[in-house]
Amino acid sequence: MDASTGIHHLTQAVVLSQVPDQQALYVMQRNGEALAYPVQVLFPGPCDGLRIKQPALPGRGTLGVIAFLNCDTRSGIWLGAIAPSLTDAISSPADSPFLDYESHWSGYWRALDETGSTTTTWPDGTQAIVGSGFSPTKHVQDASGKRVSVPRTAADYPTPPSPLAMTINHKSGASVEITAAGAVNLTTAAGQAATITANSGIVQIDSSGNVSITSPGTIHAKAPAISLDDGGTTQAVLLAAFQTWVQGHVHGGVTSGGANTGTPTTSPPGNSQTGIVRAQ
């Protein structure tokens, strides 16, 4: 305490309200005295015209520590929050001092552990996991009054929203989108190709829209119906030599009702058949 002003350099305080535009808080000291001036939140790292790391403001009722610069109540600084009771959102399932964990009131949370594994979870339950998954915990007070660690569940947060759409937009114009319904849309930048490569097999759509499929094995296509459409011409399905034979071949045998029922007397040309493209 400064003897000239009677103000403690450091004191505990409880948040009364927020001043978002100023990143400041109105607080009440533990002695019940409310400050007339908002206290500024201390930013970790730089804070200038271009750079800042801006954490979420503490909510009403949060207990923390404030400092008064030069013992002036108009220059209060919120240094950080402290756990006010046996119940809190601290997560340390493995008692690891290296855990970097953040949770949000919406249900969003992320974790980075000592192995480098990271998990990010959105309010709808969508997850991005690199390495091993993570299961967050929190502290509660059990029936005997003991502080215990329990799994954090979705029930701890407001009703989860319906599936959220996710989109990655690249500066080039390329994008990857997962719609709320679960459809996946891939768009390349103008004039660029989309390529999928696996086990020496390649599927590519080039810059002109041509589709190429290259495989060291067999390409299978199985469906109740397969439609090949190049504008409606028969040439899309029949080889030229086979089409010529179909149009010009002759039959022998018995004529019935104007139709010849005999087998063709001319054989299809060898270059009209293939053992590679076939129906099963």
N, C-alpha and C positions, 0 to 999 in steps of 0.2 A: 504494500500500500504506500502511496505517496503521501507523506505527512502534510504537505501543503494543500492538497486537494481532497484527501480522503478517498481517493479512487484506487482500486486495485489495478495493477498493471494487467493481470490475467484474472478472469473470472468465468464461472459457468453461467450459461444462459439457455433459455428455452425459446424456440422460434414461435412468434405470434403470427406473423404474416410475411409475405414475400413482396419484393419490388423487382420484378423480372427485368424491366428495362435498364435498371441500374446494377443488376446482379447483386442485390442487397437484401437485407432482412431486418424486420423489426423484431426485437427480442425483449424478453423479460429476464432480469437477473434472478439468481436463485434466492435472493433476499426479498423477491416480490416486486422490486422496482423495475418498471418498464422504461426503456430508453426512449427519449424523444426523437432521436436521430437514427436513421437506418445504419446498420453496420455493413461494410463491404465484405464480400466473400473473397478469401485469399485464393488466387489462381495458381495452380501448379504450373511451372514453366513460364514461357514468355506471355506478355500481354501488351501488345502495341497495335498499330493501325492495321496490321495484316495477320499477325499470329496470335493464337490463343488456344488454350485447352479449357473448354467451358463445361464444368460438370453440372449436373442437375442441381437446382437449389433445394436445400433441405425443406421438408414440409413442416407444417404446424405441429408443434409438440416435440420436435427433435431437440435433444439435449446436445450442447456443444460447448466449446471453449472460445471465448473472445478475448482479444487484446486491445488495450487503449494506447494508441501512439501518443507519446508525450503526456500521458494521463489526461487526455482530452476526450470527453464523452462523444464529441462530434466526429472522432476519428477511430471509431471502433472497427475491428477487423475480425471476421469469423474465421477461425483457424481450422475448424473441422468438427465433425460430430463424434460423439462417444456413445457406446451402448448404454441405454438408460436403465435396463433391468435385466432379468434373467432370460427374457424373450427378445430375440433379435434375428436378423437375417444373415448372420455370419456363417459362411460355409467353409468347413475344413474336414471333409470326410476322412482324410488320411492324416490329419494333423500336420499338413505340409506348410512350412513357412514360405514356400515359393509360389503358392497358388495366387493367381491374378484372377479375381472373380468380380463380376458386376451383375446386379439384377435390377430390374425396372418394375414399377408398379403395374405396367401393362401386361406383364408376363414374359417379356423379353429378358434373356440372360445370356451371358457368355462366360467362358472359363478357359484359362490357359494354365496348364499344370507344369510341374518340374520336368516332365519328359518332353515338353514341347507340343503335346497333344492339345488340341483346341476344339471346343464345342460352342456353337452359337445356336440358340433356340429362339424362334419368333413366337408371338402370342398364339398363333393358330396351330402350333406344334411342329412347324417346319424346322428342320435342323440341318446344319452344315457341320460335319465332323471330320477332322483331320487327326489321324492316329486313334487313340482310344477314346471312347465316349466318356462323358462325365455325368455324375448324378449329384446335383446340388443338395445341400442340407441347410437346416436352420436350427436355432436353439429355442426350445420351449420349456416351460415349467411343468413338471408332471404332478400327479396327485399328491405326492409326498413333499412337494415343494423343491424338488431337486432340479437343477438345470441339466437338460439332456439334449442331445443332437438327434434330430429326426429328418427323414427325407422331405425335401420341399416338393409339393405337388401342385398340379394346375389348379386345384381347388383353393389354393392360397391367393389366387388372383381373380379379377373379374371374369365373367363368362368369356371363354375363348371365342374369337371371331371366326367366321367362316374362312375357308382356305384363302390365303392372300396370293395375289399374282406376284411373280418375281421376274425382273427384267435386268439384264446387263446390257447397257448401251455403250458401245465403243465409239471413240472420237471419229473413227473412219466412216461410221455409218452402219457398221455391223452390229447385230444384236442377237441375243438369245433370250427368249421369253418362255416362261411357264405360266399359262393362264390359270385363273382361279379354278377352272374345271379340270385342269391337269393336262391340257394340250401343250405340246412343245413346238415352238416356232423358231427356226433358225434363219436369219437373214444376213447375207454377206453385203459388204460394201459394193457399190456399183463397179462392174468390171472385174470383180474378184470371184474366184472359184470356191466351191464348198467341197471338201474332200474327207472321206472316211476311209481309214486304212487299218486293216487288221489281218494278221497272219498272211501277208502278201496279197490279200484281196483288197481291191480298191473300188470305191464308188465315188464318182466325181461328177459334179455339175460345173462346167467350165464357164468362162466369162461370156460366152455366147448362148448359154442355156443348153448346150449339148450335154447329154447324160451318157457317161461311160461306165461300164462295169467290167472290171478285170479280175479274173480269178484263176489261181493255179489248179483249182479243183472243178467241181460241177456247179453250175448255177441252176438252182431249183426254183420253179414257179408253180404253185399249186393253188387252184381256186375253182369254184363252181363255174366261173366264166372268165375268160381272158380276152380283153378287147384291144386290138391293135388298130389305131386310127391315124391315117395320114391324109384324111380328106375324103375317105369313102371308096378308094380305088381297091380293086381286087389284088393289085400288085403288092399291097402291103402284106398279104398273107402268102401268096403263091410265088414261087420262083418263076422267072420269065419263061424258062424252058418248059416247066410243067404246065404253065398257063397256056402256052402254045399247043402243047399236046392235048390238053383237055378240050380246047376249042376245035382241034382238027382231027382227033382220032376217029376211027371207024369201027363198027361192030360187024360181026358175022353171026349167023344163026337165024332163028325164027323171028319173023316180024309179027307182032300181035297188036292189033288196034292202032297201027301206025307207029308203034315203038319197037325198036330192035331190042330183043331180050338176050341176045348172045353176048359173050365176053368180047372185049376189044381184040381186034386182030392186029393192032399196032401196040408195041410196048412203050412205056414211058421212057424218055431219054435218061441216060445215066446221070447227067449233070442236073437233073431236076430233083434229085433225092439227096438226103443228108442223114448221116447217122449221129450227128452232134445235136441238132435241134430236133426234138421228137416229142410225141405225146405218149403218156403212159396210161 
